């Protein structure tokens, strides 16, 4: 798979219509890399003119700010904004709700103003515009539950786009007890992914895993690399036969892309 960088396009006198912000997890985490590949396959299938920053992309600074290191956040953010503005980037898509929230809501205060969309929103718009056709494929009639990530759901009120995409799979969507505005965190947000557990008698991802198992679903769909890791760990600890997928992976598998 050949994915162009913005620098390559610029050298040819061209520019992308949309920048795919890969993010740290999507770049370096083996599980999240599969989501990166899946989204690129979808973007290619829809024949979108997109590119990535490649080595010019840095962490958005989200974990630093959540952990209280405002200095590191601002240094990282300003560096990214200089790169984005230097290439005159207008529209960004990302598969990470943390990157989505930070670039969309926090970069404007530092001079970074862009149209930022989450990949589930982009996939839904591609379906509505007829640029992407979804085959029910392997998931027709299967019971799927959906986990609302905090930074896409409660922080940014994006609830319907992911669910509409799942509806196109002709699956049986079974909601958890705590969903949408009452959704439960996977336990990794707010830089918790990078620190040790605090005292307590139960991990949050185990609590969420039990709710997933209670739905009787065969698959739990997610939209965030942190959530995927936490939910997969919960399923393993519970010895539950529930597969954890990003929504883009379900589309790719269903369409045999």
VENQUIPE-V730706 format. One record per residue. N is the residue number from 0. BURIAL is I if it has 16 or more other ideal C-beta (glycine too) atoms within 10 Angstrom, else O. D_CENTER is the distance of its C-alpha to the mean C-alpha in Angstrom with 2 decimals. Layout:
N&BURIAL&D_CENTER  N&BURIAL&D_CENTER
This chain:
0&O&20.45  1&O&21.25  2&I&18.63  3&O&20.51  4&I&20.17  5&I&21.04  6&O&24.15  7&O&25.32  8&I&25.09  9&O&26.80  10&O&29.57  11&O&30.23  12&O&30.41  13&O&27.23  14&O&23.95  15&I&20.55  16&O&19.75  17&I&16.11  18&I&14.57  19&I&11.42  20&I&10.32  21&I&9.40  22&I&9.41  23&I&11.60  24&I&9.81  25&I&8.92  26&O&12.56  27&O&14.48  28&I&13.20  29&O&14.72  30&O&12.39  31&I&9.15  32&O&11.43  33&I&11.78  34&I&8.28  35&I&9.23  36&I&12.51  37&I&11.47  38&I&9.78  39&I&12.92  40&I&15.10  41&I&13.96  42&I&14.55  43&O&17.82  44&I&18.82  45&I&18.53  46&O&20.49  47&I&18.52  48&O&19.91  49&I&17.04  50&I&17.13  51&I&15.56  52&I&17.35  53&O&17.86  54&O&20.07  55&O&20.17  56&I&16.63  57&O&16.74  58&I&14.70  59&I&14.01  60&I&16.28  61&I&14.19  62&I&15.50  63&I&18.95  64&I&19.21  65&I&18.09  66&O&20.65  67&O&23.24  68&O&23.73  69&O&23.83  70&O&25.74  71&O&23.19  72&I&20.44  73&I&22.71  74&O&23.90  75&I&20.47  76&I&19.31  77&O&22.64  78&O&22.48  79&I&19.15  80&I&20.56  81&O&23.72  82&I&22.04  83&I&20.00  84&O&23.16  85&O&25.29  86&I&23.59  87&O&23.67  88&I&19.96  89&O&19.51  90&O&16.15  91&I&12.70  92&I&9.42  93&I&6.23  94&I&2.91  95&I&3.26  96&I&5.16  97&I&8.03  98&I&8.44  99&I&8.13  100&I&10.74  101&I&12.85  102&I&13.37  103&I&13.85  104&O&16.05  105&I&17.57  106&I&18.26  107&O&20.69  108&O&23.12  109&O&23.42  110&O&23.92  111&I&20.48  112&O&20.22  113&I&17.67  114&O&16.13  115&I&12.40  116&I&10.16  117&I&6.62  118&I&6.41  119&I&7.69  120&I&10.34  121&I&11.28  122&I&11.75  123&I&13.80  124&O&15.82  125&I&16.55  126&I&17.88  127&O&19.94  128&O&21.34  129&O&22.37  130&O&20.60  131&I&18.74  132&O&20.68  133&I&19.26  134&I&21.61  135&O&21.82  136&O&22.71  137&O&22.21  138&I&20.64  139&O&23.38  140&O&24.74  141&I&22.64  142&O&21.67  143&I&17.93  144&I&16.57  145&I&13.29  146&I&11.87  147&I&10.95  148&I&8.92  149&I&11.36  150&I&9.80  151&I&8.52  152&I&11.65  153&I&14.67  154&I&14.06  155&I&13.17  156&O&14.64  157&I&12.08  158&I&13.32  159&O&14.90  160&I&12.65  161&I&10.64  162&I&14.12  163&O&15.88  164&I&13.90  165&I&14.86  166&O&18.36  167&I&18.78  168&I&18.76  169&O&21.91  170&I&20.74  171&I&22.12  172&O&19.50  173&I&20.78  174&O&19.49  175&I&19.74  176&O&22.39  177&O&20.02  178&I&17.38  179&O&16.24  180&O&18.03  181&O&19.50  182&I&16.43  183&I&16.78  184&I&14.69  185&I&13.79  186&I&15.88  187&I&13.76  188&I&13.03  189&I&15.63  190&I&16.08  191&I&17.34  192&I&15.44  193&O&18.13  194&O&21.25  195&O&23.63  196&O&23.94  197&O&26.18  198&O&29.25  199&O&28.78  200&O&29.48  201&O&26.06  202&O&22.52  203&I&19.92  204&I&17.84  205&O&21.17  206&O&21.74  207&I&18.47  208&I&19.30  209&O&22.66  210&I&21.35  211&I&19.30  212&I&22.48  213&O&24.57  214&I&22.95  215&O&24.33  216&I&21.15  217&I&20.91  218&I&17.12  219&I&14.35  220&I&11.15  221&I&7.93  222&I&4.34  223&I&3.91  224&I&6.16  225&I&8.82  226&I&9.12  227&I&9.52  228&I&12.15  229&I&13.87  230&I&14.15  231&I&15.39  232&I&17.85  233&I&18.99  234&I&19.68  235&O&21.58  236&O&23.60  237&O&24.46  238&O&25.35  239&O&23.66  240&O&23.22  241&I&19.78  242&I&17.13  243&I&13.47  244&I&11.13  245&I&7.68  246&I&8.75  247&I&8.98  248&I&11.21  249&I&13.31  250&I&13.98  251&I&15.04  252&I&17.16  253&I&18.67  254&I&19.63  255&O&20.72  256&O&19.12
